[in-house]
Amino acid sequence: MDPDYDYMTFPEVVASAVDAYAQAGIKDPRQALAMAEVHDCFTRTELVLMEDLGFAARGTAWKEVLAGTFDLDGELAVNPDGGLKSFGHPIGASGLRMLFEAWLQLRGEGGNAGSPPSRAGAGSPSRTTPAAHRASACRSSGSSGRSRA
């Protein structure tokens, strides 16, 4: 075990997010994205990932959650479908379901839990280890989208 390892971040997610945002032309993910699917196998994991993805400053995601920032009608809807607590955690299928949900949201087809059609979304599906985390950011090609004024 590495005594210097910081268990409050996944460096792989930070690096992946920086790369994905650069490829998508996103400078400020919290302002540019209309929704995000974040792996929430544990509450702590969801908070850490929201910070790693640049949605909140390090150590402040819990305050943002309490303030409603990541609610469906908040500044940045995170897990608009309810996350793993709504769907369970079928190992291997969770990440695919999360990316499918992001795709539905980007198309404006999120159903009762859906947010308005969005221009951009992000996902951080996970497998079983921090090394397997990855982030993606994408923009829809349609002209409809939620204004992020």
C-alpha positions in Angstrom: 0.0 0.0 0.0 1.3 3.5 -0.9 1.3 5.7 2.2 1.3 8.8 -0.1 -1.7 7.8 -2.1 -4.5 10.4 -1.9 -7.8 8.4 -1.4 -9.8 11.6 -2.0 -9.1 11.8 -5.8 -8.7 9.5 -8.8 -5.8 11.0 -10.8 -6.9 8.9 -13.8 -10.3 10.6 -13.8 -8.7 14.1 -13.5 -6.4 13.3 -16.4 -9.2 11.8 -18.5 -11.5 14.7 -17.8 -8.9 17.3 -18.8 -8.2 15.4 -22.0 -12.0 15.0 -22.8 -12.8 18.6 -22.1 -9.9 19.8 -24.3 -11.1 17.6 -27.2 -14.7 18.9 -26.8 -13.5 22.5 -26.4 -14.9 22.8 -22.9 -13.1 25.3 -20.6 -15.5 25.3 -17.6 -17.3 22.0 -17.4 -19.7 23.2 -14.7 -21.0 25.9 -16.9 -20.6 24.2 -20.3 -22.4 20.9 -19.4 -26.1 20.6 -19.0 -25.9 17.2 -17.3 -23.5 14.5 -16.1 -23.7 10.9 -15.2 -21.3 10.2 -12.4 -20.5 6.7 -10.9 -22.1 6.7 -7.5 -21.4 3.2 -6.1 -20.7 5.0 -2.8 -21.6 8.5 -1.7 -18.0 9.3 -1.2 -17.2 8.1 -4.7 -19.8 10.4 -6.3 -18.5 13.4 -4.3 -14.9 12.7 -5.3 -15.8 12.2 -8.9 -17.8 15.5 -9.0 -14.6 17.2 -7.8 -12.3 15.3 -10.1 -14.5 16.2 -13.1 -14.3 19.9 -12.2 -17.9 20.4 -11.1 -16.8 21.5 -7.6 -13.6 22.7 -5.9 -11.7 20.0 -4.0 -13.5 19.3 -0.7 -16.7 21.2 -1.5 -18.9 18.8 -3.5 -20.9 17.9 -0.3 -21.7 21.6 0.2 -22.8 21.9 -3.5 -25.1 18.8 -3.1 -26.7 20.3 0.0 -27.2 23.6 -1.8 -29.0 21.8 -4.7 -26.4 22.6 -7.3 -26.5 19.1 -8.8 -30.3 18.6 -8.5 -32.3 18.0 -11.7 -33.3 21.7 -11.7 -29.9 22.9 -10.3 -27.0 24.5 -12.0 -25.6 21.1 -13.3 -27.9 18.1 -13.2 -25.9 15.1 -12.0 -27.3 11.6 -12.4 -30.7 12.9 -13.5 -31.9 9.3 -13.7 -31.2 8.7 -10.0 -27.9 6.9 -10.4 -27.1 3.5 -9.2 -29.5 3.8 -6.2 -32.3 3.8 -8.8 -31.0 1.0 -11.0 -28.8 -1.2 -8.9 -25.2 -2.0 -9.8 -25.0 -4.8 -12.4 -21.2 -5.2 -12.7 -20.1 -4.5 -16.2 -23.4 -3.0 -17.3 -23.5 0.1 -15.1 -21.2 2.1 -17.3 -23.1 1.3 -20.5 -26.4 2.2 -18.8 -24.9 5.6 -17.7 -23.6 6.4 -21.2 -27.0 5.4 -22.6 -28.7 7.8 -20.1 -26.4 10.6 -21.2 -27.3 9.9 -24.8 -31.0 10.0 -24.0 -30.5 13.3 -22.1 -28.6 14.8 -25.0 -31.5 13.8 -27.4 -34.1 15.3 -25.0 -35.6 11.8 -24.4 -34.8 11.4 -20.7 -38.4 10.6 -19.8 -39.9 11.7 -16.5 -36.5 12.1 -14.9 -35.1 13.8 -18.0 -33.6 17.3 -18.1 -34.3 19.6 -21.1 -32.5 18.8 -24.3 -28.9 19.7 -23.7 -25.9 20.7 -25.8 -23.3 18.8 -23.9 -23.0 16.1 -21.3 -20.4 14.1 -19.4 -20.1 10.7 -18.0 -17.7 9.0 -15.7 -18.6 5.3 -15.7 -16.5 3.0 -13.7 -15.7 -0.7 -13.6 -14.1 -2.1 -10.5 -10.9 -0.2 -9.8 -9.9 3.4 -9.9 -7.5 2.6 -12.7 -10.5 1.7 -14.9 -12.2 5.1 -14.4 -12.5 7.2 -17.5 -14.4 10.4 -18.4 -16.0 11.5 -21.5 -17.5 14.7 -22.7 -19.5 15.1 -25.8 -21.5 17.7 -27.6 -24.8 17.1 -29.4 -25.0 18.0 -33.1 -28.5 19.3 -32.9 -29.4 22.9 -32.5 -31.7 22.5 -29.6 -30.1 22.9 -26.2 -30.5 24.3 -22.7 -29.1 27.8 -22.5 -26.3 28.1 -20.0 -26.5 31.8 -19.6 
